[in-house]
Amino acid sequence: MKRPVTKPMLSRNRYYAGPVTPHYDGHRFLNPAGEPETDRSLGDILRWYRTAPRTRWPRSLPVVPVVPATRVHGLRISMVGHATMLIQTGGLNILTDPLWSDRASPLAFAGPHRITAPGIDMDDLPPIDAILLSHNHYDHLDVATLRALHARHAPRIITPLGNDSIIRRHIPDAHVETGDWFDRFAIAPGAEAHIVPALHWSSRGPRDRRMALWGGFMLRAFDRLLYFAGDTGYGTGAIFRDLRARFGPVDVALLPIGAYAPRWFMAAQHADPDDAIQIMLDLEARAAIGMHWGTFKLTDEPWDDPVHRLAAGLRTRKLEPGRFIAMRPAETADYP
């Protein structure tokens, strides 16, 4: 589904002007009704900083980048790092939330820096057909990376409402398509992407909180169904049970397992490994890949805590460890 470019008009929203909906009040976007509140006060932030443990991460970890095939006719998923993954299926090449920059930050000299090099060098990428971009936080929407990908591949960028305004401000001729939750986009014959709800929020600065929509994606391609969650909390679990009811069981779910501590601050907006396992079960996903961990230190948990907690959670539920893997940069998984 193609929508016109969204621009602020009479609304105080700087990114989007559109009709009021159950999750847009005419100024800001909202999470689904009945879900936990994600907004945090300045007092909450100060409390977090005062009580945060001095968790040390490695300064860097070695990565030997892989060189992907030009096209794959089965299903192959390769980890670049954080929430950036290369999905290759049916001859299509699709990137999620691409980020090749050294920092997840508006500043080149400050902010979270990557401790693992990208698992694929940008110059070794195959032709990129489409980008699925979940929301506008700096660890997901990186303008420098999008600019470089546009210059090399001119891919389509599919993203929730309002994020197109941000991208076009920096890349005026970007091929951006924007939509609301449950809007559908045909990518190629036999392949379509659906924007779906997530429990999160958005901002690029202190004065634009929730002015652009956030979400995940259901990608139905050549008789396979993939789910890319972007950033999300678990909440009541209702959105994931609804996705199963709407789309059917998922073949592969790409789920966040990091950036979750402290839970009193993060639970509403970031799933932890136990939440991610439950999302996999709610979706009846045959397989899952853990992402959004181990590249940028965003929160308080130790670097490898997501891996250990994921393994423990699978053991506790008596699930096969290979059903849900925590993927590291340059690792690749094939799904026959």
C-alpha positions, 0 to 999 in steps of 0.5 A: 500500500503506497501512501503520500509523503507525510508532512506536518501541516496544521498539527504540532507534530513535525513529522506527520499530519493525519486523521485521529485513530485509536493509536494517533491522537492528532499529535502523538502516536500511542501504543495499543490500549491496555498495554504498559506505558513506555514514557519515562520522566526525567526523575525516572532517568535520573534514578536509573543513572544513580542506581545503574551498576558499572557493568563493563563490556569488552572494548571490542570483539573480533569479527571476520566479515562474511561475503554473502551470495548475490542471490539466494533462492531458499531462505538465508539470514545473515547477521550484520549486527544489532538489529541489522540483518540481511534476509535473502529469499526467493532471489530477493535481498532485504535489510532490516534497520541498517546501521553500519556507523561506528556509533548509534548516536546523532553525534559522530564523537559521542554516544554508544559505540559498536564493539563488533565490526559489521558482519558484512562489509558494506562494499560486499553487500549484494544488490539490496531490493528493500529495507524494512525500517522499524522506527526512528531511534538512532540505533535503528534509523541511521542516516549515514547508512541509509545515504550510503545504501541509497547511493549504492543500491537505491532500495525501497525503504518501507517504514511506519508513518512519519519516518519518511519525513526524517529520511527525506530531509536528509535524502530527498530522492529516497524511495520511501513508502510509509504506512500505518499498522497492518498496511501491506506493501508488495515487494515483488511477485510472491513477496509482501511486507506488512507493518505490524504493531510493536510496544515501543516509542520514538524520538530523535530529540527531546521534543519529538517523542512519539511523533513518528510511528514505530512497528515491526514487520510480517514478511510473507515471501514465497510461502514463508512467513518471517517476523521482524519485531524491531524494538518491542516490549512484551506487555500483555502479549495480546499483540503477538497472539493477535499476529498469530491469529491474523497471519498464521504460524511464523516460520522464522521470528527475528526477536530482540533479546538485549537492552533490557536492564533495569527491568523497572525502566525497560520492561514496557519497551524492550523484551528480555530473553524470557519475553522473547521466548514467550513471543516465539511461542505466542507466534507459534514460530518454528524458529527464532533468531535473537538480535539487538544484543552485543553490539552497542551497550545501551543498558545495564546487563553484561555483554553476554547475559542475553545469551546465558539467559536465553539458553537458561530459558529454553532449558526451563521450558524444555525447548530445543536450543536450536529452535532459538539462536542468539546470532552474532555478527557474521553468522548465517543461518539457512532454513530449508 
